[in-house]
Amino acid sequence: MLQALSKMDKAELEAGISKANEFLKSKNGQNILNQNNQSKE
């Protein structure tokens, strides 16, 4: 995991942290995961 984090730039890291916070606050975490997976395709 640390190797993956070291390869990310600051913007990607901040976006990932933002999504993680959103996921933790949400009661519907699976929905957020689905949106995230769709955005990568």
N, C-alpha and C positions, 0 to 999 in steps of 0.2 A: 504494500500500500504506500509506503514512504517513497518508493521509486516512482510510482505513478504521480504522487503529489509533487515530487521534485521536477517532473517534466511539464507540469502545468504552469501557465503564466498567471500573473496576478488576477487578471480579469476572470479567467476560467475558475480559479480557486475561489474567488469571491462569489461567483455565480453558483458554484457547487455548495458553498456554505449557506447561501441564501436558500437554495432548494432544500437543503437538509433542515434548516430552521423551519421552513414552511411545512415540511413533512412531519417534524416533531410536534408542531402546534396543531396540525390538522387531525381531525377524527377520521378522515377518509384518505389515509396515506396511500392506499393502492391506486386511487385515482391520480394522484400526483406522480406516482411511479409510471403509470401508463402514459401520461402526458410527456414525461421526460423521455421515455423510450421512443415515443412517436417522433419527438423532435430530433432524435439522433438518426432516424431513417431517411 
